[in-house]
Every structure is written in C-alpha cells, then in structure tokens.
Amino acid sequence: MKTGVIHGVSVSHQRATVDEIESVVDDDATTVVRDLLANDGVDEAFAIRTCNRVEAYVVTDDATTGRAVLSSFASSVRNGAVRKMDHEPSLRHLMRVAAGLESLVLGEDQIIGQLRTAFEEARGIGGIGPILEPAITKAIHVGERARTETTINEGVVSLGSAAVELASRECDLDGATALVVGAGEMGQLAARAFDDTGIEDLVVANRTVSRAANLSEEVRTAATAVGLEDAPTAAERADVLVTATDSPDHVLDRSDLDGVGPTLVIDLGQPRDVDPTVTSIDAVDAFDIDSLETITDETRERRQEAAQRVEEMIDEELDRLLDSFKRQQADEAIGTMYESAEMVKEREVRTAISRLESQGGLTDEQRETIGSLADALVGQLLAAPTKSLRDAAAEDDWTTIQTALELFDPEFGADRSTPPETDGPREGMDMDRDDIPQHVLERLGKE
C-alpha cells in the first residue's frame, strides 16, 4: 500500500497572457492525461483546458516526483506566469476553480461543467484514483454549494455575456447585424445575450450546421445558420463579431476582414480564432479575452461579499477533505497492520491445533477457545499502535504512517507460494504439552 500526494501546475489569466496560455500545449486535456500517466511514478493524472486556463495534476508517491513530471508542462512560459502547487494548495485551487473564484468572470457558471467533463474524460482513460476522486468530487461539491448558497453567479455569468456587454459599450447595437462563430457552450451564451440588445439580425456559424440551426431557432432574434467555411462571407455584413470555437487554427484570417468596413471583433477562442494582426486594419476594433478586464472587474467588485462567503466555505470543505485523507491513510496503515497480524495469528493457531491434535485430539469448543484467545491477543497487542497511528494522522506525522506501512507489509514473514504448515511441528519448534503455558492448558481443559 502507498500514500499519494498531488502536484499541480496552472497557467491562467491570473498570471499569464493569452499568448502564453495558448503556447502551453497543443493537445487536448485527454491526450495530456494519457501522456502524464505514461511517466514512471505517476499513479493518477488530471488536466483541464478552457479559454483562459490550462492546468495539469499528477498523483505520485512524493512531491519531488510530481514536480519533476510536470517540470516540462509549461516550460516555454515565463516563470512568473506559471503557478506550481503541492498537495494542499492543489486541493484548495481545485475548489476555487470549481467555485468560479479563479475565473475571469468571478463566479461564472461554465467552469463547473467544464470541470465535470474533464473529470469524466480523465476517469475514462484511467487517470482518476483514490486521491483525485475525492479531491475533484469535493471541488465540484463546493462549486455547487457556492452557486446555491451565495449570490456569486448573479448578473454577468459568463465570458459570452461579458463579450456582449463589452460590444454594447463599444458600439451602437440597435439595428446591427451580429455574427457568432461557434455554437458550443460559449457561443450559445453569447447568442442568447444578444437577445437582450437591439441587434436586428444574428448569424451563427458552426462546423456542424445543424447545431448552428438549433441555436438559431432557440434565440428570439431573427437568426440564420451557416457553416464554418461561410464565416468569412458572413463577416462581410456583420457589425459585431464574437468568436468562440475550439479550432486549433485561425477561423478568420486578416484577409477575411480586410475591407469589410467598421467591425467590432471579440475573440474568445483559445487558441485564438481570429488572426491577431487584424488589429492593424483601421476599420476593425479587435478585442480578446484580456480586453474583458473592465467588465469582469466590475462584476468582481459587486460580488466581493459573496466571494468572501465562498472562501469561508472552501476553508470548511478543505478541512473536511484533509481530515478524510488523514483517516484514509491511517486506516490503510492500520488495515495493513491487522492484515499482517491476522496472517501470523492464523499460521500459529493452525500450528498449535495441529500439534495438540497429534497429542490426543481437540473438541470443537476447544478449537474455538484457541481462536478466541488468539483474536484477543491480537486485539490487545494492536490497540496501542492503532491509537498511535490515528494520532499520527491527526498530527500530519506521515513518517510514522509510512514506517508502519513498511513494517507491517502483508507479505511480511510469509511465503505466499506455499500454505502455512498445519500437519506437524515446524523446524526448530518441537513443542509438546510441557511447553504450553498453564493458563492456556486450563482454558483447553487438557490438564
């Protein structure tokens, strides 16, 4: 049995630019998890990638191994933009992420669904085990509590709605035509947010046209659906453009927007959907995720009281999680100790019964007495070590627990390839009735 610790790495909008987040990894989260699991010493792995963060976590026997495995995860990003976290900070950070405290839009709802999806994907390829399972499950629980017990998600609740809020401040949307590129969750939120503005026409472009058509039917604004390949043509008549796809390449190049006339572009893609050089086009005002800071800062200020309550909630839930880990690790050591003792007990009871049988036979009641005696001895001998191990867990004394796991290995003192001897005395153990303690003989009724 082994105890495991989590080590995590995060590159997010909190410290990194859009370019830095984009440069971390080209692979999706599932591929990242597979690659991490391929490293020696990695027992569990988890990764999440959203429009404003890329994070990875591993479970190893010790933090040193975890740090080494993740050392190359964001090696191309300047050191100040990378957050490296050991066990307890990783647990707290996952809870903060799920609660929306680490989001660009404080308290946004989408992150908890993204976390669930990443969790299930990692579980599906064997990345989730006894350490990450309770850690991420607890984080999701905290995220749910934050949204049901506080007002952390009132008002602007997503990057999609924040993008539309920014658009309404930057230009007059009355009678305008809007183009939303991408019909995923973020695109859906942006399209629905446009319903509350004065735009006259909405065009939804998506790789799967049927999905764009479904979204077009859901919104109240007059809307049409086109394929992703038709996005450049749709952009020619759009006054405002919001992109939110997961395409690895630019959906709109500089040439697609050159000469389109006055256009407001808000790129929520990660990697970016629009070629950043469009900023050099005089008629185009282009914004990316970093540009939403004004909107998100206002939202953050309004939600500070709720955020404080969520912080307190995280403190409470983190204490519960750490206590459960301590109990689990102490119970593992205690279980190992009892398993080892049980093996020795069974072997010695069989040996004793075998010898006594050869000297005259035993009744069922006498056999039961021997078993009860052995059980009582094991219980009494291990009572003190059991208490010590539980105290060690409560005091974070992992050295004692690890030592117990090593000392009381279930294989200790036994060759599993052959069963314990039961048909006669073992070598060097020529026991007869005179060697049996008097109180045992009295209990056996063999005087």
Rosetta blueprint (number, residue, H / E / L):
1 M L
2 K L
3 T L
4 G L
5 V E
6 I E
7 H E
8 G E
9 V E
10 S E
11 V E
12 S E
13 H L
14 Q L
15 R L
16 A L
17 T L
18 V H
19 D H
20 E H
21 I H
22 E H
23 S H
24 V L
25 V L
26 D L
27 D L
28 D L
29 A H
30 T H
31 T H
32 V H
33 V H
34 R H
35 D H
36 L H
37 L H
38 A L
39 N L
40 D L
41 G L
42 V L
43 D L
44 E E
45 A E
46 F E
47 A E
48 I E
49 R E
50 T E
51 C L
52 N L
53 R E
54 V E
55 E E
56 A E
57 Y E
58 V E
59 V E
60 T E
61 D L
62 D L
63 A H
64 T H
65 T H
66 G H
67 R H
68 A H
69 V H
70 L H
71 S L
72 S L
73 F L
74 A L
75 S L
76 S L
77 V L
78 R L
79 N H
80 G H
81 A H
82 V L
83 R E
84 K E
85 M E
86 D L
87 H H
88 E H
89 P H
90 S H
91 L H
92 R H
93 H H
94 L H
95 M H
96 R H
97 V H
98 A H
99 A H
100 G L
101 L L
102 E L
103 S L
104 L L
105 V L
106 L L
107 G L
108 E L
109 D L
110 Q H
111 I H
112 I H
113 G H
114 Q H
115 L H
116 R H
117 T H
118 A H
119 F H
120 E H
121 E H
122 A H
123 R H
124 G H
125 I L
126 G L
127 G L
128 I L
129 G L
130 P L
131 I L
132 L H
133 E H
134 P H
135 A H
136 I H
137 T H
138 K H
139 A H
140 I H
141 H H
142 V H
143 G H
144 E H
145 R H
146 A H
147 R H
148 T H
149 E H
150 T L
151 T L
152 I L
153 N L
154 E L
155 G L
156 V L
157 V L
158 S L
159 L H
160 G H
161 S H
162 A H
163 A H
164 V H
165 E H
166 L H
167 A H
168 S H
169 R H
170 E H
171 C L
172 D L
173 L L
174 D L
175 G L
176 A L
177 T E
178 A E
179 L E
180 V E
181 V E
182 G L
183 A L
184 G L
185 E H
186 M H
187 G H
188 Q H
189 L H
190 A H
191 A H
192 R H
193 A H
194 F H
195 D L
196 D L
197 T L
198 G L
199 I L
200 E L
201 D E
202 L E
203 V E
204 V E
205 A E
206 N E
207 R L
208 T L
209 V H
210 S H
211 R H
212 A H
213 A H
214 N H
215 L H
216 S H
217 E H
218 E H
219 V L
220 R L
221 T L
222 A E
223 A E
224 T E
225 A E
226 V E
227 G E
228 L H
229 E H
230 D H
231 A H
232 P H
233 T H
234 A H
235 A H
236 E L
237 R L
238 A L
239 D L
240 V E
241 L E
242 V E
243 T E
244 A L
245 T L
246 D L
247 S L
248 P L
249 D L
250 H L
251 V L
252 L E
253 D L
254 R H
255 S H
256 D H
257 L H
258 D L
259 G L
260 V L
261 G L
262 P L
263 T E
264 L E
265 V E
266 I E
267 D E
268 L L
269 G L
270 Q L
271 P L
272 R L
273 D L
274 V E
275 D L
276 P H
277 T H
278 V H
279 T H
280 S H
281 I L
282 D L
283 A L
284 V E
285 D E
286 A E
287 F E
288 D L
289 I H
290 D H
291 S H
292 L H
293 E H
294 T H
295 I H
296 T H
297 D H
298 E H
299 T H
300 R H
301 E H
302 R H
303 R L
304 Q H
305 E H
306 A H
307 A H
308 Q H
309 R H
310 V H
311 E H
312 E H
313 M H
314 I H
315 D H
316 E H
317 E H
318 L H
319 D H
320 R H
321 L H
322 L H
323 D H
324 S H
325 F H
326 K H
327 R H
328 Q H
329 Q H
330 A H
331 D H
332 E H
333 A H
334 I H
335 G H
336 T H
337 M H
338 Y H
339 E H
340 S H
341 A H
342 E H
343 M H
344 V H
345 K H
346 E H
347 R H
348 E H
349 V H
350 R H
351 T H
352 A H
353 I H
354 S H
355 R H
356 L H
357 E H
358 S H
359 Q L
360 G L
361 G L
362 L L
363 T L
364 D H
365 E H
366 Q H
367 R H
368 E H
369 T H
370 I H
371 G H
372 S H
373 L H
374 A H
375 D H
376 A H
377 L H
378 V H
379 G H
380 Q H
381 L H
382 L H
383 A H
384 A H
385 P H
386 T H
387 K H
388 S H
389 L H
390 R H
391 D H
392 A H
393 A H
394 A H
395 E L
396 D L
397 D L
398 W H
399 T H
400 T H
401 I H
402 Q H
403 T H
404 A H
405 L H
406 E H
407 L H
408 F L
409 D L
410 P L
411 E L
412 F L
413 G L
414 A L
415 D L
416 R L
417 S L
418 T L
419 P L
420 P L
421 E L
422 T L
423 D L
424 G L
425 P L
426 R L
427 E L
428 G L
429 M L
430 D L
431 M L
432 D L
433 R H
434 D H
435 D H
436 I L
437 P L
438 Q H
439 H H
440 V H
441 L H
442 E H
443 R H
444 L H
445 G L
446 K L
447 E L
